[in-house]
Structures are given as C-alpha cells and as structure tokens.
Amino acid sequence: MSNSLKTFFTKPPILFPLAALFHLVLFIAAVVTLYPTPLSQRDWLAPLASLSFTIAAFLICTMRKWTAMSYVGLSIACLALMYFGGYDSPARIFGQALFPLNLILSFFILLLYKRFR
C-alpha cells in the first residue's frame, strides 16, 4: 500500500475515509443516473453539489481545521439554499443533494474538531 493511501486510512478516524468513499460512490451514481441528460439542464446541479461534497470529504482526511470548516460551511450553505430557495428552484436542487448525510457528518466533524490541526 502506498504511503499516501496508508495515511488516508490511518491518520483520521475511520469514519472520515469511509464517508469520503461513500461520497464518491454517491457522486458516481448521480453522474451515471443523469448521463443521457444534456449538460445545459439544471438537473446537473445535484451531481455538482455531490462533487463539491466529495472533494471536501476527501480533504477532511488530511485532518486540517480549514478542511473541516469548509465541509461544515458547505453543509450550512446547502441547508440555507434548500430552505430559502423557492420551490423547484435551482438553489433547492443544489441544496438537496446530500441533505441528511452532510449534516450527520458535519456533526461528527464538529465533535472531533479538537483532533484537527
């Protein structure tokens, strides 16, 4: 196993790498589901949100405080977009991408925040 892959799984608590891999699976599933849809459709906002959460989840595994706050900030922004966006608006589509999962992971990030450097 390479050094970076070993660090990815041993440095953070096991919850974070598993969540990052789960985000990756959800992103791939979202892209495969929308593959025949043209890129100009607003339905592609959900995979875009999923991609941003996937990148943030992989960055959390570096155990840096700024990555933790970026994931929590992204979760808060999506929650605000979901609740303050109009019905069937692009903001609501972007905000609903990973609604319950991102809040649960944000809770664990804030719970383990002292471990981040």
C-alpha positions in Angstrom: 0.0 0.0 0.0 1.4 3.4 -0.9 2.3 5.9 1.7 -0.5 8.4 0.8 -3.1 5.7 0.7 -1.9 4.4 4.1 -2.1 7.9 5.5 -5.6 8.3 4.1 -6.9 5.4 6.1 -4.7 5.6 9.3 -4.4 9.3 10.1 -8.1 10.3 10.5 -10.8 8.3 12.4 -12.2 5.6 10.2 -15.5 7.4 9.8 -13.9 10.1 7.6 -12.3 7.8 4.9 -15.5 5.7 4.8 -17.6 8.8 4.4 -15.3 10.1 1.6 -15.6 6.8 -0.2 -19.4 6.8 0.2 -19.5 10.4 -1.2 -17.5 9.1 -4.2 -20.0 6.3 -4.7 -22.9 8.7 -4.5 -21.3 11.1 -6.9 -20.7 8.3 -9.5 -24.2 7.1 -9.1 -25.6 10.6 -9.6 -23.5 11.1 -12.8 -24.5 7.7 -14.2 -28.1 8.4 -13.5 -28.0 11.7 -15.3 -25.7 10.7 -18.1 -28.1 10.9 -21.0 -29.3 14.4 -19.8 -27.7 17.3 -21.6 -25.3 19.4 -19.6 -27.3 22.5 -20.0 -30.1 21.1 -17.9 -30.3 22.2 -14.3 -30.6 18.6 -13.1 -26.8 18.5 -13.2 -26.7 20.8 -10.1 -27.2 17.8 -7.8 -24.1 16.0 -9.1 -22.2 19.3 -8.9 -23.1 19.6 -5.2 -22.2 15.9 -4.8 -18.8 16.6 -6.4 -18.1 19.5 -4.1 -19.0 17.4 -1.1 -16.8 14.6 -2.4 -13.8 16.8 -2.7 -14.4 18.3 0.7 -14.8 14.8 2.2 -11.5 13.7 0.8 -9.8 16.8 2.1 -11.2 16.2 5.6 -9.0 13.1 5.7 -5.9 15.4 5.8 -7.2 16.4 9.3 -6.7 20.1 8.8 -9.0 22.6 10.5 -9.7 24.6 7.4 -10.9 21.5 5.6 -13.3 20.7 8.4 -14.7 24.2 8.4 -15.0 24.1 4.6 -17.2 21.0 4.8 -19.3 22.4 7.6 -19.6 25.7 5.7 -20.6 23.9 2.5 -23.3 22.0 4.5 -24.6 25.2 6.0 -24.7 26.9 2.6 -26.6 23.9 1.1 -29.0 23.9 4.0 -29.7 27.6 3.6 -30.2 27.2 -0.2 -32.6 24.3 0.4 -34.7 26.2 2.9 -34.6 29.7 1.5 -34.8 28.7 -2.2 -38.1 28.7 -3.9 -39.9 25.5 -4.7 -38.3 23.7 -7.7 -35.6 26.4 -8.0 -32.0 25.6 -8.9 -30.9 26.5 -5.4 -33.2 23.9 -3.9 -31.9 21.3 -6.3 -28.3 22.1 -5.3 -29.2 22.1 -1.6 -30.9 18.8 -1.5 -28.1 16.8 -3.0 -26.9 15.1 0.2 -29.2 16.6 2.8 -29.2 14.2 5.8 -25.8 12.8 5.2 -23.9 16.1 5.2 -25.5 17.2 8.4 -24.6 14.0 10.2 -21.0 14.1 9.0 -20.8 17.8 10.0 -21.9 16.8 13.5 -19.1 14.3 13.8 -16.6 16.8 12.3 -17.6 19.3 15.0 -17.5 16.6 17.7 -13.9 15.6 16.7 -12.8 19.2 15.9 -10.0 19.2 18.5 -8.2 16.4 16.7 -7.8 18.5 13.6 -4.5 20.5 13.4 
